[in-house]
Amino acid sequence: MNVPLFSTPVSIHGMQVANRFVMAPMSVRYAAPNGEVTEKLISYYEARAAGGAGLIIVEATCVELAGKNGPNGLAVYDDSHIAGLSKLVRRVKKHGTKIALQLVHRGRCASSLVTGQPVKLVSYVPGLCPESGCVMQESEIESVIDSYGAAARRAREAGFDAVELHGAHGYLINQFLSPLTNRRTDNYGGTPEKRLHFALRVLERVKAFAGEDFPVIFRMDSLEGYPGGLTLEDTMPVAKALVEAGVDALHVSAGIYESGLDVPSAYTPRAWNVDNAAALRKAVDARVPVIAVGRICTPELAETVLEEHKADMIALGREMLADPQFVNKALSGRSAEIIPCIACNEGCIGRTAKNLEAQCALNPSTGMEHLAGSVPASLVNESVWVIGGGPAGMEAALTAARLGRKVTLWEKNPELGGLLNLADNPPDKQELSRIVSSYAARLAACGVDVRTGVEVTADDVRKAAPDHVFVATGSVPVMPRFCAAIPGAVPAEEVLNASLFDFSRALVLGGGLIGCETAHLLAEKGVHVTILEMKPELASDMQARARTILLEKLKKLGVTVMTEREVVGPGENGAILIRNRFGGQETLTGFDKVVVAVGYRPRQNLSAELAAEGVTFHDMGDCRRVGKIMDAVHQARKTVQSVL
């Protein structure tokens, strides 16, 4: 049997890593307000160490207060931080995992409201820098360089195996490297060589403070993806210079906040940055390990990257946020059971960008590891029926089974998934299908009795009399009354489920997430689409970064957008009467299909019948309140845990 490359060890300047999987640094906002380590943070990282990660790179940790990574960002700018960081290191290392600390200064991305200090700028660039920021003098730059060195010394004293210098994503080191943000004409700017000077000085100081034998990883952008920023051609000589100066590994990421590539959405292809990592690996003649990152979301894909020698290690970011056991499952051949990252960005960057603690849409345990209780060692003599096999129902069944109950999951359709089986049909949404396959594998592993193609009635429940009943029957599309008089009006579900489109011009009523994704599907199939939306903006219910990309795609496909308009009713000869925000009436004609995407309402037939018969049950997910996948999954877990 061939041994997967991802299971083989690798060395970074003498640091022996057991496998090729790296947990990428991600800010989760679990630290204390003063930057101290908390039990919540430690438990979160320990769960990933127990999950098999070969190397964990702890999230962006500020080297001085002025560069702090937001509220509840981790810090290492004072010796008082060493004790807490040491506790974190001990808890991670007991699982055989190596651990590195990422050192960061946010520079222009810092906030004086958080730090209480002026924002330090490399250069003032209108639109990219706060007006209140102060351009650093060379003496201030020297002080910051010293801060990196002192932080590396503290990291070593705390027991870390290495440090990573964050030179990507628009933070301070990247700001010096980039012609977009470095407009200086002194020793730190003006030419590519001088823009590199700050990074080399930081590396030199880190080595001096922490020791030449202490491994230093450098996280760099392969490109910034923003006009005027670094390109791949620019970064290849940078990588070469860094390795020649003593960097022990390159962690190749991409993008700055303004480009959105730093945390790519589902609209960005899998492994999209791997070829860039390969180019940088070639530029440095593979003299040091190169870590690739960027939606390498399955073990099979990771193995392919390694086999093709495009990288030496694979960084898992949101993938390990979603499933701390990702590596163990990969190593033991249980890839089907991995909780997938669908790149929705709802629980992670969607929350941390608002200075909220990170969560995961598909894993309610993320961030709750410090509260985790033990699963009962033996079965509890109680039967549980879960009715409905969408996200809420699958999570409810899984949770109940892990709490030791005998669980039967009922789904009226031939397959599990509910609306997921439609939601994965629009372009770029195929990752959603992994949700169903992952749940199916985990349900089977937990012994859940899954019955598909059976519609359960209240009478069935009453006769069987299970100990606990959870209803997750989902939702149905809203079809306003006026739609009955509009020829060709159909719910978006019908379009999403179609394989052929025998029409050429479609009007989509509703510009929320579903309406926009349906329009995207139709436009890619060559249909001329117009979206009608009551609100001032389309897709206001989407995560911001994903929304930006989707709207750009709609624009490129020529989709017509009409906002701040509502339907008055049908007109003559198939026309549709609409009213704009000023009260003026317009008539729309020429559409041979009207797609209705104005929302969903709870499907409560079974709940009403059970209530009428006095059967105790607990409803959840869309049949209780329509929401997103994250809402359904988290509520299902919480409901089951509160009942059992």
C-alpha positions in Angstrom: 0.0 0.0 0.0 1.3 3.4 -0.9 1.9 5.7 2.0 0.3 9.2 1.3 2.9 11.9 1.0 0.9 14.1 3.4 1.6 11.5 6.2 5.4 11.7 5.8 7.6 13.9 8.1 9.4 17.1 7.0 12.1 19.2 8.6 12.2 23.0 8.9 15.7 24.1 9.9 15.9 21.1 12.3 12.3 21.3 13.5 10.9 17.8 12.7 7.2 17.9 11.8 5.4 14.6 11.9 3.2 15.2 8.7 2.8 17.7 6.0 -0.4 19.4 7.4 -0.1 22.9 8.9 -2.8 24.6 10.7 -2.8 28.1 9.2 -2.9 31.1 11.5 -6.4 32.6 11.7 -7.6 35.3 14.0 -10.4 34.0 16.1 -10.8 36.7 18.8 -10.6 34.3 21.7 -7.8 36.1 23.5 -8.4 38.4 26.5 -8.8 42.2 25.8 -5.3 42.8 27.0 -3.9 40.2 24.5 -3.5 37.4 27.1 -4.1 33.8 26.4 -7.4 32.4 27.7 -8.7 28.9 28.3 -11.0 29.2 25.4 -8.1 29.9 23.1 -5.9 27.1 24.5 -8.7 24.6 24.2 -9.4 25.6 20.6 -5.7 25.1 19.6 -5.4 21.9 21.7 -8.3 20.4 19.8 -6.5 20.9 16.5 -3.3 19.4 18.0 -5.3 16.4 19.2 -6.7 16.3 15.7 -3.4 15.5 14.2 -2.0 18.7 12.8 1.8 18.4 12.2 2.4 22.1 12.8 0.2 24.7 14.3 0.9 28.4 13.5 -0.8 30.4 16.2 -2.7 33.4 14.9 -1.4 36.9 14.3 0.2 38.0 17.5 1.1 41.7 17.8 4.7 42.7 18.5 3.7 46.1 19.9 0.5 47.6 21.1 0.2 50.0 18.1 0.0 47.1 15.8 -2.6 45.0 17.7 -4.7 42.7 15.6 -8.1 44.1 16.7 -10.0 43.7 20.0 -9.2 40.3 21.7 -6.2 39.9 19.5 -3.3 37.9 20.9 -0.2 39.8 22.0 3.5 39.1 22.7 4.8 42.7 23.2 5.5 42.3 26.9 7.3 39.7 29.1 4.0 39.4 31.0 2.6 37.5 28.0 5.1 34.7 28.3 3.4 32.7 31.0 0.1 32.4 29.2 1.8 31.6 25.9 3.8 28.9 27.7 0.6 27.2 28.9 -0.7 27.2 25.4 2.6 25.6 24.1 2.5 22.9 26.7 -1.1 21.9 26.0 -0.4 21.7 22.2 3.0 19.9 22.5 1.6 17.1 24.6 -0.1 15.8 21.4 3.2 15.7 19.5 2.4 18.8 17.4 5.0 21.5 16.7 3.9 25.0 17.3 5.0 28.4 15.9 3.9 31.9 16.8 3.0 34.3 14.0 4.4 37.8 14.7 2.5 40.7 13.2 2.2 44.5 13.2 -0.9 45.7 11.4 0.5 49.0 10.4 -2.1 50.9 8.3 -4.7 48.2 9.2 -4.5 48.9 12.9 -7.2 51.0 14.7 -6.4 53.8 17.1 -9.8 53.0 18.7 -8.4 49.6 19.7 -4.8 50.5 20.5 -5.2 54.0 21.9 -2.2 55.0 19.8 -1.7 56.7 16.4 -1.8 54.3 13.4 1.8 53.8 12.1 2.1 54.2 8.3 4.8 53.3 5.8 3.4 56.0 3.5 0.1 57.8 3.4 -1.9 56.5 0.5 -5.4 58.0 0.0 -8.1 55.5 0.2 -5.9 52.8 1.8 -4.8 54.6 4.9 -6.6 56.3 7.7 -6.3 60.1 7.6 -5.3 60.1 11.2 -2.3 57.9 10.6 1.3 59.0 11.0 4.1 58.2 8.6 7.0 56.6 10.5 10.3 58.3 10.7 13.4 56.0 10.4 13.9 56.1 14.1 10.4 54.8 14.7 11.0 52.1 12.1 14.1 51.0 14.1 12.0 50.7 17.2 9.4 48.5 15.5 12.2 46.3 14.2 13.4 45.9 17.7 9.9 44.9 18.8 9.9 42.0 16.3 13.2 40.8 17.8 12.0 41.0 21.4 8.8 39.3 20.5 10.8 36.4 18.9 12.8 36.1 22.0 9.7 35.9 24.1 8.3 33.2 21.8 11.3 31.1 22.3 11.2 31.5 26.0 7.6 30.5 26.0 8.6 27.2 24.3 7.5 27.8 20.7 9.3 25.7 18.1 9.4 28.5 15.6 8.1 31.9 14.7 6.4 33.1 11.5 6.8 36.6 10.2 3.5 37.8 8.8 4.6 39.5 5.5 1.3 39.2 3.7 -2.3 40.4 3.6 -1.6 44.1 3.7 0.0 44.2 7.2 3.2 46.2 8.0 5.9 44.0 6.5 3.8 43.7 3.3 3.2 47.4 3.4 6.9 48.0 3.1 7.3 45.3 0.3 4.5 46.6 -1.8 4.8 49.5 -4.3 1.1 50.1 -3.6 1.6 51.2 0.0 5.3 52.1 0.0 5.9 55.5 -1.5 9.0 56.3 0.5 12.2 57.6 -1.0 14.6 56.9 1.9 16.4 53.7 3.0 13.1 51.9 3.1 11.6 52.7 -0.2 12.0 53.9 -3.8 13.3 50.7 -5.4 12.4 47.0 -5.0 15.6 46.5 -3.1 14.9 49.3 -0.6 11.3 48.1 -0.2 12.7 44.8 0.9 15.0 46.4 3.4 12.5 46.4 6.3 11.7 42.7 6.0 15.4 41.8 5.9 16.1 43.9 9.0 13.3 42.3 10.9 14.6 38.8 9.9 18.1 39.8 11.0 16.8 41.1 14.4 14.7 38.1 15.0 17.7 35.8 14.4 19.8 37.9 16.7 17.3 37.9 19.6 16.0 34.3 19.3 19.1 32.5 17.9 20.3 31.4 14.5 19.1 27.9 15.2 15.5 29.1 15.9 13.4 28.4 12.7 11.8 31.4 11.0 8.9 31.0 8.6 7.9 33.9 6.4 4.3 34.2 5.2 4.3 36.2 2.0 1.8 37.1 -0.7 2.4 35.5 -4.1 0.4 38.5 -5.4 -1.8 41.2 -3.9 -4.5 41.0 -6.5 -5.1 44.8 -6.4 -4.2 47.5 -9.0 -0.7 48.8 -8.3 0.1 46.0 -5.9 2.7 43.2 -6.0 2.4 40.7 -8.8 3.9 37.2 -9.0 6.8 38.6 -11.1 7.5 41.0 -8.2 7.4 38.4 -5.5 9.7 35.8 -7.0 12.9 37.9 -6.4 11.5 38.8 -2.9 11.3 35.1 -2.1 14.8 34.4 -3.3 16.2 37.3 -1.3 14.4 36.1 1.9 15.8 32.6 1.6 19.3 33.8 0.9 19.0 36.0 4.0 18.1 33.0 6.2 14.3 32.4 6.1 13.8 28.7 6.8 10.4 28.2 5.1 8.0 30.1 2.9 4.3 30.2 3.6 2.7 31.3 0.3 -0.6 33.1 0.7 -2.1 35.9 -1.4 -4.2 39.0 -1.3 -4.8 42.1 0.8 -8.1 43.0 2.4 -9.1 45.2 -0.5 -8.7 42.4 -3.0 -10.6 39.8 -0.9 -8.1 37.1 -1.9 -6.7 36.8 1.7 -9.9 34.9 2.7 -11.3 33.6 -0.6 -15.0 32.7 -0.9 -16.6 29.8 -2.7 -16.5 31.8 -5.9 -12.7 31.3 -5.9 -11.6 27.9 -7.3 -10.0 25.2 -5.2 -6.3 25.4 -4.8 -6.2 28.6 -6.8 -2.9 29.8 -5.3 -1.0 26.5 -5.7 0.6 27.3 -9.0 1.8 30.6 -7.6 3.4 28.7 -4.6 5.0 26.3 -7.1 6.5 29.3 -9.0 8.0 30.7 -5.8 9.3 27.2 -4.9 11.0 27.1 -8.2 12.4 30.6 -7.8 14.2 29.5 -4.6 15.2 26.2 -6.1 13.2 24.3 -3.4 16.0 25.1 -0.9 13.5 25.5 1.9 10.0 23.9 2.5 7.2 25.8 0.8 3.8 25.8 2.4 0.8 26.2 0.1 -2.5 27.6 1.2 -5.8 28.6 -0.5 -8.8 26.4 -0.5 -6.9 23.1 -0.5 -10.0 21.6 1.1 -9.7 17.8 0.8 -6.9 15.3 1.6 -7.0 14.1 -2.0 -6.3 17.6 -3.3 -3.5 18.1 -0.7 -1.9 14.8 -1.9 -2.1 15.9 -5.5 -0.3 19.2 -4.7 2.5 17.3 -2.9 2.8 14.6 -5.6 3.2 17.3 -8.3 5.9 19.0 -6.2 4.1 22.3 -6.2 4.6 22.6 -2.4 6.2 20.7 0.5 3.5 21.3 3.1 -0.2 22.1 3.0 -1.8 24.8 5.2 -5.4 24.2 6.3 -7.1 27.3 7.5 -10.9 27.3 7.6 -10.7 23.6 6.9 -9.4 23.1 10.4 -11.8 25.7 11.8 -14.6 23.4 10.4 -13.1 20.1 11.5 -10.3 19.9 14.1 -10.0 16.2 13.3 -9.3 16.8 9.6 -5.8 15.4 9.7 -6.6 12.4 11.8 -9.5 11.5 9.5 -7.2 12.0 6.5 -4.5 9.8 8.0 -6.9 7.1 8.9 -8.7 6.9 5.5 -11.9 8.5 6.8 -11.9 11.5 4.5 -15.7 11.1 3.8 -16.3 12.0 7.5 -14.5 15.3 7.4 -16.8 18.3 8.1 -16.3 20.3 5.0 -15.4 24.0 4.7 -17.7 25.4 2.1 -15.9 28.8 2.0 -19.1 30.6 3.0 -17.2 32.9 5.4 -20.3 33.3 7.5 -18.9 32.1 10.9 -15.3 32.9 10.5 -14.2 36.2 8.7 -17.9 37.3 8.6 -17.8 37.5 12.4 -14.2 38.4 13.1 -14.4 41.3 10.7 -17.2 42.7 13.1 -14.9 42.0 16.1 -17.0 39.0 17.1 -15.6 35.6 18.1 -15.1 33.2 15.3 -17.5 30.3 14.7 -18.1 27.8 11.9 -21.4 27.4 10.0 -21.1 23.6 10.0 -19.4 23.0 13.3 -21.1 24.4 16.4 -18.3 23.1 18.6 -15.8 25.6 17.1 -14.9 28.0 19.9 -16.8 25.9 22.4 -14.0 23.3 23.0 -13.5 24.6 26.5 -17.1 23.7 27.4 -17.1 20.2 25.8 -18.4 17.4 27.9 -17.7 13.8 27.5 -20.0 11.6 25.4 -21.8 8.9 27.4 -19.8 5.7 27.5 -22.9 3.5 27.0 -26.2 3.9 25.2 -29.1 5.6 26.9 -32.3 3.6 26.7 -34.2 6.2 24.8 -35.4 6.4 21.3 -35.3 9.5 19.2 -37.1 10.3 16.0 -35.8 13.2 13.8 -38.2 14.1 11.0 -36.6 15.9 8.1 -33.2 15.3 6.6 -32.0 18.8 5.8 -29.1 20.5 7.6 -31.0 20.9 10.9 -32.4 17.3 10.9 -29.0 15.8 10.0 -27.3 17.8 12.8 -30.0 16.9 15.3 -29.7 13.2 14.5 -26.0 13.3 14.8 -26.0 15.1 18.1 -28.6 12.8 19.6 -26.6 9.7 18.5 -23.4 11.1 20.1 -25.4 11.6 23.3 -26.0 7.9 23.3 -29.6 7.7 22.0 -31.0 5.3 19.5 -31.8 7.6 16.6 -34.0 7.2 13.5 -33.8 9.9 10.9 -36.8 10.2 8.5 -36.7 12.0 5.2 -39.6 12.1 2.7 -37.4 12.5 -0.3 -35.3 9.8 -1.8 -32.1 11.4 -0.5 -30.9 13.5 2.5 -30.1 17.2 2.1 -33.4 19.1 1.8 -32.8 22.4 0.1 -29.1 21.7 -0.1 -29.9 19.5 -3.1 -31.0 22.7 -4.9 -28.6 25.2 -3.4 -25.6 23.4 -4.9 -26.8 23.8 -8.4 -25.8 27.4 -9.1 -22.3 28.1 -10.4 -19.5 27.9 -7.8 -21.8 26.3 -5.2 -20.8 22.7 -5.7 -19.1 22.5 -2.3 -22.5 22.4 -0.7 -22.9 18.8 -1.9 -20.1 17.9 0.4 -22.3 18.8 3.4 -24.7 16.0 2.6 -22.1 13.4 1.9 -20.2 14.3 5.1 -23.3 14.1 7.2 -24.2 10.8 5.6 -20.8 9.3 6.5 -20.9 10.6 10.0 -24.5 9.4 10.6 -23.5 6.0 9.4 -20.5 5.9 11.7 -22.7 6.9 14.7 -25.2 4.2 13.9 -28.1 6.4 13.0 -31.0 4.6 11.2 -31.6 6.7 8.2 -35.0 6.1 6.4 -35.4 8.0 3.1 -38.4 8.1 0.8 -40.8 8.0 3.8 -43.2 10.8 4.8 -43.9 10.6 8.5 -47.4 11.5 9.7 -48.6 12.5 13.1 -50.3 9.2 13.3 -47.0 7.4 12.7 -45.4 9.3 15.6 -48.3 8.7 17.9 -48.3 4.9 17.3 -44.5 4.5 17.6 -44.3 6.8 20.6 -40.6 7.5 20.5 -39.2 9.1 23.7 -38.2 12.3 21.9 -39.4 13.8 18.6 -37.5 16.5 16.7 -39.2 18.1 13.7 -37.1 19.6 11.0 -39.3 19.6 8.0 -37.8 22.7 6.4 -39.6 25.5 4.5 -41.5 26.1 1.3 -41.1 29.0 -1.2 -43.3 32.0 -0.9 -45.5 32.6 -4.0 -47.4 35.9 -3.7 -51.0 35.7 -4.8 -50.5 37.9 -7.8 -48.1 35.3 -9.3 -51.0 33.1 -10.1 -52.1 35.6 -12.8 -48.6 36.0 -14.3 -48.0 33.5 -17.2 -44.8 31.5 -16.7 -44.3 32.5 -13.0 -42.5 29.7 -11.2 -40.6 29.5 -7.9 -36.8 29.6 -8.1 -36.7 26.0 -6.9 -38.2 24.9 -10.2 -35.5 26.7 -12.1 -32.7 25.5 -9.9 -33.9 21.9 -10.3 -34.1 22.1 -14.1 -31.6 20.6 -16.5 -32.8 22.5 -19.6 -34.0 26.0 -20.1 -36.5 26.5 -22.9 -36.7 30.3 -22.5 -34.4 33.2 -23.4 -35.6 36.1 -21.2 -36.3 35.8 -17.5 -37.4 38.2 -14.8 -36.2 37.3 -11.3 -38.5 38.7 -8.6 -36.3 39.1 -5.5 -32.6 40.1 -5.4 -31.6 38.3 -2.2 -29.1 35.4 -2.1 -31.4 32.9 -3.8 -32.5 35.4 -6.5 -29.0 36.4 -7.3 -27.7 32.8 -7.4 -30.6 31.8 -9.6 -29.9 34.7 -11.9 -26.2 33.7 -12.0 -27.2 30.2 -13.1 -29.6 31.4 -15.8 -27.1 34.1 -17.2 -24.4 31.5 -17.5 -26.8 29.4 -19.5 -27.3 32.2 -22.0 -30.6 33.6 -20.6 -31.0 37.3 -20.6 -31.9 38.1 -16.9 -33.4 41.1 -15.1 -33.5 41.2 -11.3 -36.2 43.2 -9.6 -35.5 44.0 -5.9 -37.4 46.1 -3.4 -34.2 47.0 -1.3 -31.6 49.6 -2.5 -29.0 46.8 -2.9 -28.9 43.2 -4.1 -27.9 40.3 -1.9 -27.8 42.3 1.3 -28.2 38.9 3.1 -24.8 37.6 1.8 -21.4 37.7 3.5 -19.7 40.8 2.2 -16.7 39.4 0.4 -18.7 36.7 -1.4 -21.4 39.3 -2.3 -18.8 41.5 -4.0 -17.6 38.7 -6.2 -21.1 37.5 -7.1 -22.3 41.0 -8.0 -19.2 41.4 -10.2 -20.0 38.1 -12.0 -23.6 39.2 -12.6 -22.4 42.5 -14.0 -20.0 40.7 -16.4 -22.8 38.4 -17.6 -24.9 41.4 -18.5 -27.7 40.9 -15.9 -30.0 43.9 -15.7 -30.6 45.1 -12.1 -33.6 47.1 -11.0 -33.6 48.0 -7.3 -36.0 49.9 -5.1 -39.0 48.6 -7.1 -41.9 46.5 -6.1 -44.5 44.5 -8.1 -47.9 46.1 -8.1 -49.5 43.2 -10.0 -50.1 41.7 -13.4 -50.8 43.9 -16.4 -52.3 43.1 -19.8 -50.9 40.5 -22.2 -48.4 39.1 -19.6 -47.0 42.5 -18.6 -46.0 43.1 -15.0 -46.7 46.4 -13.3 -44.1 47.7 -10.9 -43.7 50.8 -8.7 -40.5 52.7 -8.0 -39.5 54.3 -4.8 -41.0 57.7 -5.9 -44.4 56.1 -6.5 -44.1 56.1 -10.2 -45.5 53.1 -12.1 -43.7 51.2 -14.8 -44.6 48.3 -17.1 -42.3 45.4 -17.8 -42.8 43.2 -20.8 -41.0 40.7 -23.0 -40.3 38.0 -20.4 -41.1 34.4 -21.1 -40.3 33.3 -17.6 -40.9 35.0 -14.2 -38.8 33.4 -11.5 -40.1 34.1 -8.0 -37.4 34.3 -5.3 -39.0 36.4 -2.6 -38.2 34.1 0.3 -39.4 31.0 2.1 -41.9 30.3 4.9 -41.8 27.5 7.5 -43.3 24.2 6.6 -45.4 23.6 9.7 -48.0 21.0 8.6 -46.6 18.2 10.7 -45.9 20.5 13.7 -49.5 21.6 13.7 -50.8 18.0 13.5 -48.6 16.9 16.3 -49.6 19.8 18.5 -53.3 19.1 17.8 -52.8 15.5 19.0 -51.0 16.6 22.1 -47.7 14.9 21.1 -44.6 16.5 22.6 -42.0 17.6 20.0 -39.3 20.1 19.4 -39.1 22.0 16.1 -35.9 23.4 14.6 -34.4 24.9 11.5 -36.4 26.4 8.8 -39.7 24.9 10.0 -39.3 27.0 13.1 -37.7 30.1 11.6 -36.3 30.4 8.1 -32.6 31.3 8.1 -29.2 30.2 6.7 -27.4 26.9 7.0 -25.5 28.2 9.9 -28.7 29.1 11.8 -30.2 25.7 11.2 -27.1 23.7 12.2 -26.4 25.7 15.4 -30.0 25.8 16.5 -30.4 22.0 16.0 -27.3 21.2 18.1 -28.4 23.6 20.8 -32.0 22.3 20.8 -31.0 18.6 21.1 -28.5 19.3 23.8 -31.0 21.2 25.8 -33.6 18.4 25.6 -31.5 15.2 26.0 
